Amino acid sequence: MPATSSASATPPTPGVELAALLADRELGLRALTGAGERAPAVAVHAVHASEMADPSPYLLGGELLLTAGAQLEADADAYVARLVAAGAAALGFGVAPVYEEVPPELAAACARHGLPLLEVPPRTPFTAVARTVWRLMAEARTRELRRVTEAQQSLAAAAARPDPVPALLRRLAATLGGHATLLPAGGQAPGRDTGQGTGQAATRHAGRDLPPEAAGALAALLTRVGAPGGPATATDAAAGWQLTAYPLGGEGQVLGVAVPDRTPGDHAITAIAAVLLTLLTTHRPAGTEAGALTRLLLGGSPAEALGPGPWHVVHARGTGDPQTLAAALGTVLVDARGEEVRLLAEREPGPLPGWRLGVSAPAGPGALAGAEAQARRALRRAEAARAPLARHTAGGLDALLDPAEALTHARELLAPLAPEQVRTLRAWLAHHGSWDRTAAALGVHRNTVRQRVARCTALLGRDLDDPDTRMELWFALRTLDRQDNSPVT
C-alpha cells in the first residue's frame, strides 16, 4: 500500500554514509568482519556515546552508537539485538580504555544481526567522531540547499519558455534523474503516451522510461491522489523506483515523479515544480498571482488585484528556504525581507518541519491588514508554546472588552517591566509556570527564568501564584500583542 504524507518543501538534513567516516584518515576507523560489505550503504544521522548496559531506550534511530564496553553484558547477542530493534545505524567500539581489542563475541553478534561494527582506535576521541559527523552533515546540507536553489532557477526558466509545460516536465525529470508525468483532471495514466494529445486533456510524460511494474504503480498512485478527497501527497515503491504523486490546484490534476534513488532535496524540487505547473495549467480567472502583481504595479488596490479568496496570511520563522516554504504552501506570494517570512496563501496551511507558523483566520482581499495582525499574534503564541503552528482564534472574553480601555489598562499594568521581562513573563504564563519548559523555549537556564519572574513579581507588586493575577496578566499581554505599534514586545 502506498504511504501518504503531508507536503513539505524543506529538504531534511542528509545522513552521512559510513564509507565517508571510514575514508577519514584522521579518525582511523576500521570496519570489522560483518560490517565492511554493508558499511558504504549505511547512513548515520546522529552520534550517541553510552556506556549503559542497555542504551536502546535513548535511541531515536539512525545513530552511530559509541561505547568502550564498560558495562557490556556477557550476552553480546542480546545487546546487539536491542540496538538493531531500536534502529541504530552502526556500533563504534573504542579499544584500550576497557578492552585491548573488540570482543570476538560482540563482532560475531554484529555479523549475525547485520549491524555494522567499527573499531575506534585509542588515539581517536569519541568527540572527534561526533564532530566529523556533524561537519559532514552540514556540508551535505549546504550542497542539497544549493541544488534546490539551482533547480528552482532552472525550473522557473523552463516555465518561461514558449511551450512551458513540457519544458518544465523535461527539466524536472532531468534534475531528478528520473521520470515525470502530468495527469490531467479526469485523465488516465496507462503508460507512456505518444505525445499526440492536445492541451490539458493529454497525459504528458518526460524523462526516463519506467519498467512496467513501476509504470503501473505510478498510474495507480496518480489515480488515487487525483480522486475527490484524495490525500495531499502519496508515495510508493516498485521495481526499484521511488514514486510520489502531488495534486495540483485542487482541480483533479496530478503530478507524478519516479526516481531510482530519492535524495533529501527531491521533494523540495518537485514541490517547486508543482507550484509552477499549478500556475500554468489550472483554470483561473483574471485574479491569478501574476495578474495580481501586474495590477498592483499599474496602480490597483489589493482588493481589486486579488481573487475573492478566502486568503490566509501566514507569518513564519525557521531555518529553511522561504521559497521552498512558499512552494509547500502552494503560493508565490512571499515576503522574506524581515526576520519573519510573510506569505499569502489560498490553501489553509498545516505544520511544516523546520518552521513555526502563525496563521490568520480566512479573510477576503479587503481584510488582509487585520489578517496579518492575526498571523503575527498567532506566531508569537506558537513560539511561546514551542508549537509548530498556531491559528488565530476569535471570540471569548476578549470580545467582551472595550479595546481602548483594555489597551490602557494593559500598558499601565505592564509599564514597570522591561521588554525582556515581558517576553519571559509571556513564555512563563504560556507554559503554565513551568521553569524547565520556559527555559527551553527562551534558550536560557531555568535559574535565569526564576530570577526574571521573581523580578517581575517585585516590580509588579503582585502574587504571580494567584490564578486571578495570572489571568489578568495574560489578558494584558494579549492586548499588547494585538497592537502593531505596541512599545512592549
N, C-alpha and C positions, 0 to 999 in steps of 0.2 A: 504494500500500500504506500502511496506517496505521502510524504510528510509535509505539513503546512507550517508556515511561519509568517510572522509579520515582517513587513518590508523595512529594511534599514540600509542606508546608502553609505554608512561609515565603515570603512574596511577595518576589521579587527586586527590586532597585532599578530603577525605570523609567528609560528613557533620556530625554534632553532633545531635543525637536524643534528643528530648525534655525530654524523660524519663531520660537521663543521667543528665540533668540540674536539673530536679525535685528531683533526688536522692541525689544531693549535699546538705548536711545539712547546710554547711556554708552559702550557698546562701539563703536558707529558702524560695524558690519559691513555689507557690501553684497554681495548675491548678484549674480554676474556672468552673462553670457549663457550659457545652457545649464543654469544651476543654479536659476533662480528658480522654474520650474514644479515641480521635484522637491523643493525645499527644505522646504516645510511637512510633507512626509510622511517625511522622513529623521530618524531618531533617533540621537543621539550618546550613547555610553556611556562614553567616556573622551576625554582630550585628550593628545596627544603632540606635542612640538616636536622637530624634527630638521632638520639641515642636511646630512644624508648624501645621497650621490647615489642610494642605494637603501635607504630605511628599511624596506622591506616585511618583512624578516626579523624586525623588532622589533615588529610589529603583531599584535594578537590578534583584531582585527575590531571594527568599531563605533567606531573612533576618529575624532576631528577632528584631522587632521594639520596642524600649523602649521609654516610654513617661510618664510624670507626669500629662498630660492633661491640661497644662497651657492655650492652645488655642483650647481645644476640642470644636468642633462645637455642637450646640444644636441638629443637626440631626446626631446622632451617627450612624445610619444605613448607611447614605451616606459616612461617614468617613470610616467605616469598608469595605464597598463595594469597595471603591477606593483602599484600601490596598490589598484586595483579587485580584482585577484586576491587580495590579502591581506585584503580585506574592509573597507577604510577607508570610513567613512561620508561624509566630506567632506574637502576640502582648503582650508585657510585660508592665503592668501598675504599676507605683510606687505610693504608697499611702503615705499620710501625708503631703508632701510639698504643694499640692493644694487641694486634696480631702482626706477626712478621710477614705474613702472606695472606692472601684471601683464602678463607677456609674452603677446602675442596667440597665439603657438603653443601656450602652456600652456592658455589659455582654450579654444582650438579643440579640443585633445586631451581636455579635461574634457567638453566638449559631445559629442564623438564617443562617449566611453565612459560617459556618463551619470553622471559623478562631480560632485556639487555643488561649486562653487568660490566661496569667499568672499574678498572683499578686506578685509584688516585695515589700517585707516589708521595712519599713523605715530604718532599720539598714543596708540594703544592697545597696551600691552604684551601679549605673549603670556600672561603670568601672569594678567592681568586676565580674559582669555577663559577660562582654565582655572578660575579661582576662580568665575566666573559659572556655568560648567557644574556644578561641584561643589555650589554653592549651590542651583541649580535641581533637581539630582538629590536633594539632601537634602529639599527641600520636597516633591517628588513622593513620596519615600519616606514622609514623615510623613503625607501625605494618604492614601496607599494603606494604611498601617497603621491609620489612623483608620477608613477604610472597612471594613477587615476586622473591626475591633473592633465597629463598629456592626452589621455584618452578623451577627456571632456572637450579639449580644444579640437581634436580631430573629428569627433562626432558632431560638434557644432559646425565645423567647416563642411562636413558632408551634408548636413541639413540645409545648408545654404546653396547647394547645387541645384541646377535646373530640374533634375528628377530626384528629389531629396529622399524619398522613402527607400527605394532600392539602394541608393548610395549609402544611406545611413546603415541599412542592414548589412551591406558588404563590409563597411568599416567596422561595425560591431563584431561580426564574425571573425574578421582578420585580427582585431585587437585581442579577442578571447582565444584565438587559435582553435575555433570550433565552428558551430553551426547556429544560424538564427532563422526563425520562422515568424512571420506576422500573419495571424489568422484573423480574417475579418469577422464582423458580427454575423452570427448565423452560418459561418463557413465551415468547411470540412478540412481536415488535415490528413489525407490518406497517405501522404508521402511527398516526394519531391515533384513539383509541377513542371510544366514545360515552359513556363514564363509567358504563356499566351493570354493570360487573364487580363482583364481591364479594370482600372480603378480599384476601389476598395473591395470589390467582390472577389478578387483573386487572392488566393493564398500565396504569399511571397516567401522565397527561401534564399538563403545566401550562405556561402562558406562550404565547409567540408560535407561530403555525403555521409549519411548515417547508415550503419548496418540495420537490417530490417527490424530486429528486436528493439533497438534504441529508437528508430523512427516510429514504430507502433506505440511505444511507451510515451514518447513526446506528444503524439497525436492525442492519446487518451488524456494526458495531462492538460493540454490546451483546451480540449472539450470540457473538462471538469471545471477549470478555472473560468472559462467563458460562460458557463451556465448561470442563470439567475441565482443569486445568493451564494455564488462560489467563493472560495477562500481568497484572501488578499494576495497570497503567492502560494505556490505549491512546488515541491521538489520530489524527484525520484531518481533512480539509477538503473541503467540497463546496459548490458553488453560492454561494460567498462566505461560508459559515458555518464556524466553527471547532468541531470536535466532540471530546468527551472522554468516556470511559467508565471507571467505577470499580466494582470488585466490592465487595459488602457482606457482611461477616460470614463469608465462606468457604462459603456455602451455595447459591451459584448466583445470588443476586440481584445486579442491576447497576443503578447509577445512571448515566444519560447526560445530558449537558448540551450545548447548542449555543448559541454566541454569535456575533454578526456581527463583533465586534472583541474579541479576547482582551486583557485587561489583566493586569498582574503579580499582582494580588490575587485574580483569579478562581479560581485553583487552590486557594488557601488557603480561600476561602469555600466552594467545593464540597467540600473535604476535611472541613470542619466539618459541613456538611450530611450527608455520607456517614456520619460517626460517629453523628450523631443518628438517621439513618434505620436504621443498623445496630441501635441500641438499641431502636428502635421496632418493627422488623419481623422481626428474627432470632429464631428459636425458641430460647429459652434456658431452662435450669432456674431454680429459685429462687435461683441464685447470680449474678444479673446485678450490674453495678456499683451500680445504685441500691439493689437489695436488700441488697448487701454493706454499703453505708454505713448503711442503716437498722438492720441487725442490730448493727453496731458501736455505734451510738448507744444501742441498747437493752441494751448490756452484753455482747454476744457477743465472741468472740475472733476474730482474723484467720482462723485455720484454719477456724472454723465459718462465717464470713461469706463467704469466697471460694469459688469453684468449685474443682474439683480441679486445674485448670491443664493443663499446666505454665505457670508465670509467669516473666517476665523482668523483673528490676529494672534500670532504666536511670538512670544519672547523666549529666547533660548540662550543658555550658557553651556559650553562644553569645549572639548579639545579637538573635535573633528573639523572637517572642511565644511563651511557654510553652504557651499554649492551642492555638495552631496546630501546635506541635510535637506535643502530645498527639493532636491530630486526625490528623496524619500517621502516628502510631504506632497509631491505632485504639483509643485509650483515653481515658477521662475521669478516670482515677486519676492525678493530677498534683499535686505539691507544689512550688511555686515561691517559697517563703518565704525560702530561703537563697541563698547565692552559686551553689550548684548546683541545677539543676532535677532533681527526682527523680520517676520515673514507674514505674508498674507496668502491664505490658502482656502480653497473651496471645500476641500476634504477635511473632515474633523480628524486632528492628529491623534495618534496613540503614542505610548512611550517608545523611545528610541535609545539604543545603547550609546553611551558616551555623552548624552545630553540631559540637561534638566530643562523642562518645558513649562511655560505658563501659557494657558490657552484661554482666550476670551469666550464669552457666550456668542452664539451665532448672531451676526449683525448684517444689516443691509449696507449699501455703499455710503449712505448718508450718516451712519452712526459709527464710523471707524475710529474717530477720535476717542469716544468713550470705550470702545472695544480695546483700543491699545492700552488705556489705563487699566482695564480689567486684566489684560495679559501681563502687564508689568507687576501688578499686585499678586497675581497667581504665581508668577515666577519666584517672587520673594517668599511666598508660602512654601513652594517646593524646595527652595534652598534651605529654609529654616528647618524643615522636616526631613531633609535629605531624601526627598521623594523624586522619582524620575519625571513626574508630571503632576501638575495641579491645574484644575479648571476653575473658572470663575463661578461663584455661587451667589445668587441674588436672594433677596428677601430676608427673613429672620428679624432679629431685634434691630439690626441696622436700619431697616426700612421704617421703624417707628421713631427714629431720632431726627431732630432738625439738623441738617448738615452743618449749618453755620455755627449753631450752639455747640454741637459735638466737636467741631474743629477747635473752637475757642477753649473748651474745657480740656481737650487733649493737649494742646500746646502749653496751657498753664500747668497741667499735671506733670508733664514730662520736661518742662523747662530746665529743672536743675541738672539734667543728665547730659553728658557729652555724647556725640554720635556713636562712639564705640560702646558706651554703656547701654545706649538704646538698642544697638544691634545685639549685644549679649542678652539683654532682657527679653527681646523678641524671641531669640532662639531658645532661651531657657523656658519661657512660657509655652512655646510651641512643642517642647519636649516634656511638658508636664513636670518641670522641676528636676529632671534627671541630669545630674552633673556629668556623667560619662557621655551620654548621648549629645548633650550640648557641647561638650568639649570636642567631641569628634566632628560635629557639624561646623564648628568655628575653627577647627585646626589648632586648638590651644590645649594646655594642660588643664585637667579638672580643677586643680587648685587655683588656676587663674580665673576660671569661671566662678568659683566660690568667692574669691576676693572681689571680683567685679559685682556680683549680685549683692554681697554684703555692703559694698559701697553704694549701690543703688538703694538699698534699704535705708542707709543712713541719710542719703541726700533727699529721698522722697519722704522720709519720716513715716513710712507705712510698714505694716507687718506683711511681708510677702508670703507668709504661710497661710494668711487669711484668704479663703476662696473668693470672698467678695472683692478684696483688693486685687487679686489676680485677674478676675473678670473685668474690673474697671480698667486696669492697665492694658489688658488685651484689646478691649474696645478702643482705648485711646491710641494704641499703636496702629490698629487697623484704620482708624480715622485718618491718621497722619499718612499712612501708606496710600490712601486714596487721593491725596493731593499731589499733583505733579510737581508743584513748586514748593513742597514742604522743605524747610531748612533742616529738619531732622530726618535722616535716612538710615 
